[in-house]
Amino acid sequence: MRRYTISRAVRPLMLALLTTGVACSQPKTPADAPAQTQRQRDSVIGASSLPGAAGVRGAMSARDSAAARKARLDSIARDTTS
């Protein structure tokens, strides 16, 4: 009968793979998810000194302007149909 043994060099590798597999298989809970909205994340980036922050601020301004214009047009449409 032949005995198979695991060499000493392979044992730490197997332990590391097993540990990694167990650690990565844990399901994420909602508490792990970020609680910020996209606008909040954009605002933080826009306020920073990161490259491209000015572009994020400009995009947020354009988005706000478009939303305000849409709200004005919706209110005009409601007023004319009444």
Secondary structure by P-SEA (a helix, b strand, c coil): cbbbbbcccaaaaaaaaaaaaaaaaccccccccccccaaaaaaaaaaccccaaaaaaaaaaaaaaaaaaaaaaaaaaaaaac
